[in-house]
Amino acid sequence: MINVTFVRNAVDRRIISFAVEGHAKYAKPGKDIVCAGVSAVSVGTVNAIEALTQVELPCSMKNGWLSSDIPVHPDRETDDKIQLLLEAMAVMLATIAESYGRNVVIGELLS
């Protein structure tokens, strides 16, 4: 199962970190569309943030694991773009979880 956790600031609900871990086990490795979808969305979001905002996120990635602590960018407009892309990732992953709830679970924590 893939576990996705978003940590939000308790005051403004801003995403301050996320972690994606595990394997969907929907199908055999190389044929697992759920794992491929979650990977494409999560890695694609990190790449989009870096390409569109020129902000390099501090990430940790290895087999079945991707996590990042999201820095507050001093430029409000850039910070808003980063948050918009992260919120889009949350929506896309929730959409996958709606269809494949046995394979993907999403949780939120407040900090």
VOMARLO-353694 format. One record per residue: x, y, z of N, C-alpha, C in turn; residue in three letters. Coordinates in steps of 0.05 Angstrom, whole numbers, padded with zeros to 5 digits, always signed. Layout:
XYZXYZXYZALA...
This chain:
+00017-00024+00000+00000+00000+00000+00018+00025+00000MET+00009+00045-00014+00022+00071-00014+00009+00089+00006ILE+00025+00100+00024+00016+00119+00044+00026+00147+00037ASN+00008+00166+00034+00015+00193+00028+00007+00210+00053VAL+00026+00225+00063+00021+00242+00086+00028+00271+00079THR+00009+00289+00083+00014+00318+00081+00014+00329+00109PHE+00034+00346+00115+00035+00360+00140+00029+00389+00134VAL+00009+00400+00148+00000+00427+00143+00005+00444+00168ARG+00010+00469+00163+00012+00489+00184-00016+00492+00196ASN-00019+00489+00222-00045+00490+00235-00059+00517+00233ALA-00044+00538+00229-00056+00565+00228-00066+00571+00200VAL-00050+00568+00180-00058+00576+00153-00063+00553+00134ASP-00060+00528+00143-00065+00504+00128-00045+00501+00104ARG-00023+00516+00104-00003+00514+00084+00011+00487+00086ARG+00016+00474+00063+00031+00448+00064+00060+00454+00071ILE+00070+00442+00093+00097+00447+00101+00115+00423+00096ILE+00103+00399+00091+00119+00376+00083+00100+00355+00072SER+00112+00336+00058+00096+00313+00049+00115+00289+00047PHE+00103+00265+00048+00117+00240+00045+00100+00221+00030ALA+00112+00207+00011+00098+00185-00004+00115+00161+00000VAL+00103+00139+00011+00119+00116+00016+00104+00090+00011GLU+00118+00070+00003+00107+00044-00001+00102+00037-00031GLY+00090+00015-00035+00084+00005-00062+00055-00003-00063HIS+00042+00003-00085+00013-00002-00087+00006-00032-00087ALA+00023-00048-00099+00018-00077-00102-00009-00082-00116LYS-00015-00064-00135-00039-00068-00151-00034-00089-00173TYR-00009-00090-00183-00001-00109-00203+00029-00114-00199ALA+00040-00131-00216+00068-00138-00215+00085-00113-00221LYS+00109-00111-00209+00126-00088-00215+00130-00085-00245PRO+00129-00061-00254+00131-00055-00283+00104-00055-00297GLY+00083-00065-00283+00056-00065-00294+00036-00051-00276LYS+00046-00040-00254+00030-00028-00233+00022+00001-00241ASP-00002+00004-00251-00011+00030-00260-00016+00049-00236ILE-00023+00039-00213-00027+00056-00190-00001+00067-00180VAL+00019+00050-00178+00046+00060-00170+00057+00080-00190CYS+00053+00074-00215+00062+00092-00236+00048+00119-00235ALA+00022+00119-00230+00007+00143-00228+00016+00160-00204GLY+00018+00148-00181+00027+00163-00157+00055+00174-00161VAL+00073+00158-00172+00100+00167-00178+00101+00190-00197SER+00085+00188-00219+00085+00209-00239+00074+00236-00226ALA+00054+00234-00210+00042+00258-00198+00061+00270-00178VAL+00073+00254-00160+00090+00265-00139+00116+00275-00150SER+00130+00259-00165+00156+00268-00177+00151+00290-00197VAL+00130+00289-00212+00124+00310-00231+00118+00336-00217GLY+00105+00336-00194+00100+00360-00179+00126+00373-00169THR+00144+00357-00159+00170+00367-00150+00185+00379-00173VAL+00185+00365-00196+00198+00376-00220+00185+00402-00229ASN+00158+00403-00229+00144+00427-00237+00150+00451-00219ALA+00151+00446-00193+00158+00468-00174+00186+00479-00181ILE+00205+00461-00185+00232+00470-00190+00234+00484-00217GLU+00220+00474-00238+00221+00486-00264+00206+00513-00266ALA+00184+00515-00252+00167+00538-00255+00172+00561-00235LEU+00186+00553-00213+00191+00574-00192+00221+00578-00188THR+00238+00561-00199+00267+00561-00195+00274+00557-00165GLN+00256+00544-00151+00262+00537-00123+00268+00507-00122VAL+00291+00500-00112+00299+00472-00109+00289+00462-00082GLU+00271+00443-00083+00260+00432-00058+00280+00413-00046LEU+00283+00413-00019+00299+00393-00006+00284+00367-00006PRO+00292+00347-00022+00277+00322-00025+00295+00299-00017CYS+00281+00278-00009+00294+00252-00004+00279+00232-00021SER+00293+00218-00039+00279+00199-00056+00296+00173-00058MET+00282+00151-00054+00294+00125-00059+00271+00106-00066LYS+00277+00082-00070+00257+00062-00079+00233+00062-00060ASN+00210+00071-00071+00185+00071-00055+00183+00093-00035GLY+00199+00115-00037+00199+00136-00018+00205+00163-00031TRP+00189+00183-00026+00194+00210-00034+00183+00228-00012LEU+00201+00246-00002+00191+00265+00018+00205+00292+00014SER+00192+00312+00024+00203+00339+00022+00192+00357+00044SER+00210+00373+00055+00202+00395+00073+00200+00419+00055ASP+00178+00434+00056+00173+00456+00039+00182+00482+00053ILE+00203+00495+00042+00211+00520+00055+00191+00543+00049PRO+00189+00561+00067+00173+00585+00061+00190+00603+00045VAL+00181+00610+00021+00196+00627+00004+00191+00656+00011HIS+00211+00673+00013+00207+00701+00021+00190+00717+00002PRO+00190+00709-00024+00173+00723-00043+00146+00711-00042ASP+00126+00726-00034+00098+00716-00030+00087+00703-00056ARG+00092+00716-00079+00082+00705-00104+00094+00678-00110GLU+00119+00674-00106+00132+00648-00110+00122+00628-00091THR+00119+00636-00065+00108+00618-00045+00080+00609-00052ASP+00063+00627-00062+00036+00620-00071+00036+00601-00094ASP+00055+00603-00113+00057+00585-00135+00064+00557-00125LYS+00083+00556-00107+00091+00530-00096+00068+00517-00082ILE+00053+00532-00066+00030+00521-00052+00008+00511-00072GLN+00004+00527-00093-00016+00519-00113-00009+00492-00126LEU+00017+00489-00133+00025+00464-00145+00023+00441-00125LEU+00029+00445-00100+00026+00425-00079-00003+00417-00075LEU-00021+00437-00075-00050+00432-00072-00060+00416-00096GLU-00049+00422-00120-00057+00407-00144-00048+00378-00141ALA-00024+00373-00130-00014+00346-00125-00033+00332-00106MET-00042+00346-00085-00060+00333-00065-00086+00325-00078ALA-00097+00342-00096-00122+00335-00110-00117+00311-00129VAL-00095+00311-00143-00090+00289-00162-00087+00262-00147MET-00072+00263-00125-00068+00238-00109-00094+00229-00096LEU-00111+00248-00087-00137+00241-00076-00155+00228-00097ALA-00153+00237-00121-00168+00226-00143-00160+00197-00148THR-00134+00192-00147-00124+00164-00150-00134+00147-00127ILE-00132+00158-00102-00141+00143-00078-00171+00137-00079ALA-00187+00155-00091-00216+00149-00093-00221+00124-00110GLU-00205+00120-00131-00209+00097-00148-00194+00072-00138SER-00173+00076-00124-00156+00054-00115-00150+00055-00085TYR-00172+00057-00069-00170+00060-00040-00156+00037-00026GLY-00156+00014-00038-00142-00009-00026-00112-00006-00029ARG-00104+00011-00047-00075+00013-00054-00062+00039-00047ASN-00079+00060-00042-00068+00087-00035-00085+00098-00013VAL-00071+00108+00008-00084+00121+00031-00071+00148+00034VAL-00087+00168+00038-00077+00195+00042-00085+00205+00070ILE-00066+00217+00084-00071+00228+00110-00060+00256+00113GLY-00070+00270+00132-00060+00297+00137-00055+00300+00167GLU-00034+00314+00173-00027+00321+00200-00024+00351+00202LEU-00031+00362+00225-00027+00391+00230-00003+00395+00248LEU+00011+00416+00242+00035+00422+00258+00034+00451+00267SER
